[in-house]
Amino acid sequence: MSGRPVLGSISGLFLGLFVAVLLQQYGVRPLDTFSVIGLPIIGLVVGLVFSMWAPFGRR
């Protein structure tokens, strides 16, 4: 294994953070505790899972 899980976790964390901010900006969801803490953590877990599951670079 290389740095794929680390990169997946970092990109998932930023994805969750940006999704939280976008949902707040478009008025879909208020910027509350779940949006600020929960969505980035969910993004971190999803990024980690996708980085472990994705076959990029393997044959």
Residue, then its C-alpha position, 0 to 999 in steps of 0.5 A: m500500500s502506498g499513500r492512497p488511503v491518506l490521500g483518500s481521507i484528506s480528499g474525503l474530508f475536504l469533500g464533506l466540508f465543501v458539501a456542508v458549506l454548499l448546502q448552507q449557501y443554497g439554503v438546503r441545510p442550516l450550518d449546525t453541528f452536524s453539518v460542520i462536524g458530521l459531514p466532513i467525518i462522513g466524507l473522510v470515511v467515504g474517501l477512505v473506503f473508496s481509496m481502499w476499494a478502488p483498483f486504480g493503479r493495479r492490474 
